[in-house]
Amino acid sequence: MRPVRTLQTVTTRIPPLAEPGPELTPTQVSRYSRHLLVPGMGLDAQRRLLNARVAVVGAGGLGSPILAYLAAAGAGHLTVIDDDVVDVTNLQRQVLHRTDDVGRRKADSAAEFVRGLNPDVTVEVRHTRITPENAEELLAGHDLVLDGADNFPTRYAVSDACAALGLPVVWAAVLRFDAQISAFVPGVDGAVSLRDLYPVPPLPEDVPSCSEAGVLGALVGQVGSIMAGEAVKLLCGFGEPLVGRVLLIDALSQRTREIPLRPVGAVVPPRVPEPVRELVPLDEVEPEEVAALLRRTPRPVLLDVREPAEHALGTVPGALTIPVGEVLTWEDGRAPLPDGPVVVYCKAGPRARRAAAHLVRIGHPDVRVMTGGMLAWIERVDPSLPSY
């Protein structure tokens, strides 16, 4: 029984992004033989792939499967752009890196993996963070960009630079059990970019990172593999790429769906300016001072606004454990907290500041934030607790 397609799309023919390179050698014919047998690939497509220049932003969760599968596929030149180093918490999902790589630059570790996997592929490493100022210089000269960044400022910098350069982008975002994937190709009918999907950049405190919210390791492998597949289709010019569509993945139920994406100006009236969010001044207190306060009477009220899974990893002694989402539902004069000063903390600070600002707005007279959050407490007060 054939599946029913719930979304009707108009397929736009996209010419191959890469020109064919030299004829394949007998060794290459053997190496890529399973590609050559695939309808739509063949010798011509493989020659295009070997001649392609691809920039990969990020050598982490998404960058790992992207780089592994593009290298295995024979993408001729890969530029790896990443300014981070390998941390032990990365190893749960960033499968290019090994335990011995902890503390090493991710781009170097990734380049070593690629070179060991396929000698046909050349690798260029750029140890830097993409910004609006350097993005065009870093990305110019490539046929395609794959955006595996984990934050919106970098994503917007990549998207804007590629729009200016006329470069296609394969983009994705992953958090917990959910993912979004699309391809932005300038110059096609109804061309869209990240700013059509997210016209207004979210505030940093409104978007939890993987380090705060967690992510299913296998999901980034699934998404990165899809991104690599989209790259091969675009570079070689076959199939129906994810252009004008956003693929949504829910790994918890293992369901997928897609939504159409059109230019904002074509479907949305002029945007009303966002209301300015009131800035609330907040005092901070160092972890060592919090530890001293806990030895006094009366003690301050400690409010841990992390998620339950984080609470299970350890808390400051005597803290109330209430996730930030619940705190934000409290209304004027109805905060269910004991009387007295309140010290709020989360993992590193953003969620605590958001919760503390809300408490101030609803009338609590004495609220402070613990500087550096639970990570600072572990480092400076109680190193027996696991860092995460």
N, C-alpha and C positions, 0 to 999 in steps of 0.2 A: 504494500500500500504506500503510495507516494505521500510524503509529508505535505501539509497545507501551508503555503506561504501567506503569512498574515500581513506582510508589508509589500506593497507593489512599488518597485523602483524602476527608474529609467537608467539603463546601463550606458554610461558614457565611455566611448572607446578612448583609451589613453595609450598613446604611442609608447613604445619601450623607452625607458629613461637612459639606458646604456647602449652604446654602439657595440657591434660585434668586434671582438679582438681577434688575434691570430687563430689559425686553424689549431684544433686540439692535437696534442701529441698522442701516440698510442697509449702511453701511461695515463694521460688524462682521460682518454676515452674509457679506459678500464676503471679508473677511480670514480668517474661520474656516471657510470653506465646506468645506474638505477634512476638517475635524472633523465638520461637520454631516452629512456623507455616511456616516460610520462607524457601523455598527450599535452601539447602546448609547450613542452620544453624542447627536447631534441638538441642537435648540435648547435644551431644558431643561438638558441636561448642560453646554452651553457657558455658559449663564447661571449655573449653579452655580460653574463654574470662575472666571468673572469676578468672582464675589462672594466667593471664597475668600480666607482669610488663612493664609499658609504661612510658617513659620519655617525657614530653611535655616542649619544650623550648619556653618560652614566655607565659604570661598570659594576653595578650592584645587582639588585634583585631582578630587574627586567633586562639589564645589560648582559647578565650572565647567559641566559638562553639565547638572546639575540646574537651575541658574539659567537657562541658555540655553534649554532646552526648556520649562521652566515659563513663562518670559516669552513665548516664541513661542506657547505654547498659550493664553495669556491668563489665567494665574493672577493674579487681580486685585490682590492685595497680597502682596509678598514682603519679609520681614524677613531681612536678611543679618547674621549674627553671626560676627565674626572679628576677632581682635586682632593679626593678623600683617601683615607687609609683603611685597611681591613681591620675590623673590630671583631671580637669573638662573637658578639651578638649577630653579626652578618651571616655567620656560617650556617644558620638554620635554613637559608634560602639562596644565598649568593654562591652558587655551586661552582663557579670558576675558581674560587679561592679555597685554600686548604688551611689547616690549623697552623702550619709553619709560616703562613703568609700574614698572620696577625701582626699589625704594626707596619706592614709594607704598603706602598702605594697601590691602590686598586688597579690603576691603569697599567702599571708594570706587571702585576700578577696576571691580569687579563691578557696582556700582549704575549707573555710567555706561554700561556695556555694556547692561544691562537697559533703561534709559531710552531709549537709542538704538534698541533693537530693537523695543520695543512701547510706545507712549504710553498704552495702556489700563492698563498695570501701574504701580502705585505702589510705591516702594521705601523701606524704612526701614533705616537702617544703625546697627548697634550695635558700636562699637569696643571689644570686651571679650572676655575669655575666660570661658566658662561654668564655674562652680564649683557645688558643692552649696549654697553660700550664696545665689547669685543666680539659679540656673537657673529656679526657678518664676516669679520676677518677669519674666525675659526671655521665657519661653515662654507665659505665660498670655495668653489672648485670641486664640489662633490656632486654626485648625481642624485643622492637621496640622503635624508637625515632620519634617524630613528631616535625618538625622544624617550629615554628611560629615566628622566629626572624624577625626583620625589618631592618637588616643591613647586608652587605656582610661580614665583618670580623667575625661576629658570625656565619653566615651560613657556611663559609669555615671552621671554627674551628669545628663545629658540623660534617660536611661532612667528614673531614679528620680523626677525631677521630673515627667515625663510620666505615670508611673504614679500619682503623687499628684494630678495635675490631670485625669486621665482622658483624656489626649491621645494619639492614635495617633502612632506613629513609624515611618518607613521608615528602615531601618538597613543599613549595608554596611561591609565592611572589605576592603582590597585590599593585597597585598604581592607583589612580583615578578610571577609569572604567575597567582596565585591570588586568588579573591575569594569572599566570602560575602555574601548579601543576604537580608533578611527584613523582615517588617512586624509590629510589635507593636501590637495594638489592645486596650486595656483594655475590660472589660465584656462581651466575647463569651465564649461557652462555651469553656472551656479556655484562657483568655487567658494569654499568656506575655509575658515581657520579656527584656531582655538578660541578666538574672541567671539565667534558666532555661537560656540558651545557655552562659553563662560564670558559673557560680555563685561561683567563687573568682577574684578579680582576679589576673591574672598579675603577677609581679614585673617592674618596668621592664627589668631586665637580661635577662629571658627573652623579651622581645618586641622584636625589632629594628624600627626605624622605616624609612620609605622612604629616609631619608638614609643609613642604614647598609646596607640590604639591596637597595635599588633597586626600581623598579616599571616595568612596561611601560606607557608613556604611553597607548597606545590602549585598554588594558584599563580604565583609570579612566573613559575616555569611554563605553565599553560599559556599565560598571556604573552610572555616573551616569545614563545614558539609561534603563536599566531602572528605577532608582529614580524618575525623573520619570514614567515610565509607570505605576508602582504608585501614585504620588501622584494622578495623573489618575483612575485607577479608583476609588480610595478617596473622593476628593472628589465624584465624580459618581455613584458607586453602581452600577457595572456590572462585569462580569467576575469573575474569581476572583483576588483579591489573594494575595500571599505571606504569608498568615496561618497560623500553625501549621506552617510549612515554612521550611526554609533552602535557598536555591538556592546550589549550589557551582559555580564556574566555574574550569576549568583552561585558561587561554589557550594554554599551550604545546602541548597536544594538541587544543585547541578542543573539549573535552568538557564537558558539564554534567550534573549530577545533583542530586537534592534529597533531603533527609532530613526526617523529621517532627520537630517540636519540641513538647514537652508541658510543662506545669508541673512543676518539679522535685519538688515535694512529692507529686505524684500517682504518680511512677514511681520515685523514688529514696528509699531509706531515709535516716534521719538521718545527716548527713555527719559523718565522723570528723574532728576538727580536724587541720588541716595541721601536720606537724611543723615546729618552728621551725628555720629555717636558721641554722647557726652563723655568727656575724659574725666575719670575719677582719680584724684591723687591717692596713692597708696604708700604707706610706710612699710619698710621691710625689716626683718630681724634675722640675724645670722643663726645658723644651726647651733653653734656653741652657746649662744645666748638663750635659745629655746631650751637646750638641755639644762641650763642653769635655772630657768624659770620653772621647769618641771620639778625641781627640788624644793621649791618654795610653796608656801600656803598663803593665799589660795593660788591654785594653778590656773593658767590660762586654758581656755577651751581650744583644743587642737582639732582642726577639721581637715581630714584627708579626703580630697575630692577626686581621687583616682578611681579607676574601675575595679569591680570586685576581684577580677583575676590578678590585678596588681596588688590589692590589699593582701591577697594570700601569700605574696612574696615577702611580706613584712611591713610593719607600720611603726611609726613613732609611738612609744608606750602611752596608752591611755587615749589615743586619738579616736574621734568619731569618724567612721568611714561612710561617707555619703557621696556618691558620684556627682560630678559637676552638673550633669543634666537634671538631677533632682533638685539640687540647690537653686538652679535657675528658675524653677517653678514656684519657689517661695514668694509670697506676696507681702505687701507692706505690713509690718508689725506682726507677721505670722511665722517668723523663722523659728523652727523647733530646736532652739539651742539653749543651753543653760546660760544664766546670767554671767557677765564678766567679759574680759577681753578675749578676742578670738584670733588665733593664728592659723592661717590657711596654708596648706601645701599640696602639691601634686608631685609628679615625677621630677620636673625641672623648673616649672614656674608659670607657663602660659595659662593653664587651666585654673591654677590657684588665683592668678590675678583677675581672671574673668569672674570667678565665684566671689572673690573678695569685693570687687567693684559692685557686684549685684547686692551683696549684703549692705554695703554703704548706701546704695540707692534706696533700699527699702527701709533704711532708718537705723541700722545697727551702729552704735556710737563708737566702737573701738575694734577695728579690724586691721590686722597686719598680715603680710605674706612672708613665709620663710624663704629666704634667699637660696636659690639653687635647688629647692625641693628635696625630694627623697634621695636623689643622687648625691647631693651635698651632705645630707645627714649620714649616709652610708660612708662617704669618703672621710668625713671630718669628725664624726661622733661614734658611729657604730659600724665598723668595717666587717663585723661578723655577718651582717645581712648581705644577701647576694645582690650585686649590681646587675642591671638589666637594660 
